[in-house]
Amino acid sequence: MSKIIELQNIKKDFHVSKNTINVLKDVSLEVHEGEFVSIEGSSGSGKSTLLHIIGLLDNHFEGEFFFKENAIRRMSSSQKADYRNSSIGFVFQFFHLLSSLTAIENIMLPQMMSRKSKRSALETSLKWLDRVGLGDRGQHFPKELSGGEQQRLSLARALSSEPMCILLDEPTGNLDSHTSLFIQSLIEEINEEHKVAMILVTHDQSFAKRNKRQFRLAEGVLFET
């Protein structure tokens, strides 16, 4: 399996008044095609900050970040946007679905923004909607879906661009225990079936321990467990 993401000595500080908070301290990580990596840590440990750096939602950090051996720092703004839009998928705790769009439209929108034809976007969206078990819910609005259904919808949206890696930020943190286990199993099935790399950050130790590569982030330091 080839390496798709490599972080070398990533540092991230936040400045609050006259104080400097070291959120990430020399974090290094390699992720290969099809791998499922879990990063467990308590609230405020820097998990989401690390995920935001990998997803280029935060460009202010020290250290080196390579995507398929290409240095992120040397990429143009358009190249970074392409990386973020086509190579990375995002699944968040609070879904971030557009309430004014139907389920199928929520999946189609990022594809249309990437200039995919409407017909192609619709075909892809229907495929993923069916795969996550929402084939009969395409015309429903987010408010008409349960929390578990909304998270399945956000997973389908993340997969619709056929990314190399999915970033999962506490994907079960807003769900009851039964629904959480269902979503965990669905995520693992998709990882196995489609060989898309996944990076999970969570405070749920039981979820983190289900994966082959497990890390813990504590006081800004990342270590494999």
C-alpha positions in Angstrom: 0.0 0.0 0.0 1.3 3.4 -0.9 1.6 6.2 1.5 -0.9 9.0 1.0 -0.5 11.2 4.1 2.7 12.0 6.0 3.1 14.4 8.8 6.5 15.3 10.1 7.0 17.1 13.4 3.8 19.1 13.3 3.5 21.9 15.9 0.5 24.0 16.6 0.2 26.8 19.2 -2.7 29.0 20.2 -2.1 32.4 21.8 -4.5 33.5 24.4 -3.8 36.9 25.9 -0.2 36.7 26.9 -0.2 32.9 27.2 0.9 30.3 24.6 -0.9 27.0 24.5 1.1 24.2 22.8 -1.7 22.1 21.3 0.4 19.8 19.1 4.0 19.0 19.9 6.1 17.4 17.1 3.3 15.2 15.9 4.4 12.7 13.2 2.0 10.3 11.4 1.9 8.1 8.2 -1.3 6.9 6.7 -1.4 4.4 3.7 -4.1 3.5 1.2 -7.0 1.7 2.8 -5.7 2.0 6.4 -8.1 2.7 9.2 -6.3 4.8 11.9 -7.9 5.8 15.1 -6.7 8.6 17.4 -8.2 8.6 20.9 -7.9 11.4 23.4 -9.8 13.4 25.9 -11.7 16.6 25.1 -9.3 19.4 24.4 -6.4 17.1 23.6 -6.0 18.6 20.1 -7.6 15.8 18.1 -9.9 18.0 16.1 -7.0 20.5 15.5 -4.9 17.7 14.1 -7.8 16.6 11.8 -8.3 20.2 10.6 -4.7 20.4 9.6 -4.9 17.1 7.6 -8.1 18.4 5.9 -6.5 21.8 5.2 -9.1 23.6 7.3 -6.2 25.0 9.2 -3.0 26.1 7.4 -1.2 27.7 10.3 1.2 25.2 11.7 4.9 24.3 11.9 6.4 21.1 10.4 6.0 19.3 7.1 2.8 17.8 5.6 3.0 15.6 2.5 0.1 14.3 0.4 1.2 11.5 -1.9 4.8 12.8 -1.4 3.8 16.3 -2.5 4.6 19.0 0.0 1.5 20.9 1.0 3.5 24.0 1.6 4.5 24.1 -2.1 1.0 23.7 -3.4 -0.9 26.6 -4.9 -4.2 27.7 -3.5 -6.0 25.9 -6.3 -4.1 22.7 -5.7 -4.9 22.8 -2.0 -8.6 23.3 -2.9 -8.5 20.4 -5.3 -6.9 18.2 -2.6 -9.5 19.2 0.0 -12.5 18.8 -2.4 -11.5 15.6 -4.3 -9.1 13.7 -2.2 -10.5 14.2 1.3 -14.0 13.5 2.7 -15.2 14.9 6.0 -17.7 13.4 8.6 -18.4 15.6 11.6 -20.2 15.0 14.9 -22.9 17.5 14.1 -23.5 16.4 10.5 -23.3 19.9 8.9 -26.1 19.2 6.4 -28.0 22.0 4.6 -31.5 22.1 6.0 -33.0 23.6 2.9 -31.8 20.8 0.7 -33.1 17.2 0.4 -30.9 14.3 1.3 -30.0 13.6 -2.4 -29.3 17.3 -2.9 -27.0 17.4 0.1 -24.9 14.7 -1.5 -25.0 16.2 -5.0 -24.0 19.7 -4.0 -20.2 19.2 -3.4 -20.0 17.2 -6.6 -21.7 20.0 -8.6 -19.3 22.5 -7.0 -16.5 20.4 -8.4 -18.1 20.8 -11.9 -19.4 17.3 -12.1 -22.4 17.0 -14.5 -25.8 16.9 -12.8 -26.6 13.5 -14.3 -23.3 12.0 -13.1 -23.7 13.6 -9.6 -27.2 12.2 -9.3 -26.1 8.7 -10.3 -23.2 8.8 -7.8 -25.5 10.2 -5.0 -28.1 7.5 -5.5 -25.5 4.8 -5.4 -24.1 6.0 -2.0 -27.5 6.8 -0.6 -28.5 3.2 -1.3 -25.2 1.9 0.2 -25.8 3.6 3.5 -29.4 2.3 3.6 -31.2 5.5 2.8 -32.3 4.6 -0.7 -35.9 5.5 0.1 -35.1 8.7 1.9 -33.6 10.8 -0.9 -36.4 13.3 -1.0 -36.5 13.9 2.7 -35.0 17.0 4.4 -32.5 16.6 7.2 -35.1 17.6 9.9 -37.2 14.6 8.8 -34.3 12.2 9.4 -33.1 10.7 12.7 -29.7 11.5 14.1 -28.4 8.1 12.8 -29.9 8.7 9.4 -28.3 12.2 9.2 -24.9 10.7 10.0 -25.4 8.1 7.4 -26.3 10.9 5.0 -23.1 12.8 5.9 -21.1 9.7 5.3 -22.6 9.2 1.9 -21.8 12.8 1.1 -18.2 12.4 2.1 -17.9 9.3 -0.1 -19.5 10.8 -3.1 -16.3 12.4 -4.4 -14.5 9.0 -4.1 -11.8 10.4 -1.9 -8.6 8.7 -0.9 -9.2 9.4 2.8 -12.1 10.1 5.0 -11.6 12.2 8.2 -14.0 11.3 10.9 -14.3 13.8 13.8 -16.3 12.2 16.6 -18.8 10.6 14.1 -20.8 8.9 16.9 -20.4 11.5 19.5 -24.0 12.8 19.1 -25.7 9.4 18.8 -27.2 6.9 21.3 -25.3 3.7 22.0 -27.3 1.5 19.7 -27.1 3.9 16.7 -23.4 4.5 17.5 -22.6 0.8 17.1 -24.5 0.7 13.8 -22.6 3.6 12.4 -19.3 2.2 13.6 -20.0 -1.1 11.8 -21.1 0.7 8.6 -17.9 2.8 8.6 -15.8 -0.3 9.0 -17.6 -2.1 6.2 -17.1 0.8 3.8 -13.4 0.9 4.7 -13.1 -2.8 3.9 -15.2 -2.8 0.8 -13.8 0.3 -0.9 -10.2 0.5 0.5 -10.6 4.2 1.3 -8.3 5.3 4.1 -9.9 6.6 7.3 -8.6 8.7 10.1 -10.9 8.6 13.1 -10.6 11.0 16.1 -12.7 10.1 19.1 -12.8 10.1 22.9 -14.6 6.7 22.7 -12.0 4.1 23.6 -14.1 1.2 22.6 -14.5 2.6 19.0 -10.8 3.4 18.8 -9.8 -0.1 19.9 -11.7 -1.7 17.0 -9.1 -0.5 14.5 -5.8 -2.1 13.7 -3.7 1.1 14.1 -4.4 2.9 17.3 -2.9 6.1 18.6 -3.5 8.3 21.6 -3.1 12.1 21.7 -2.3 13.4 25.2 -0.9 16.8 26.1 -0.1 17.5 22.5 2.0 14.3 22.0 0.8 11.5 19.6 1.9 8.0 20.3 0.9 4.6 18.9 -0.7 2.2 21.4 
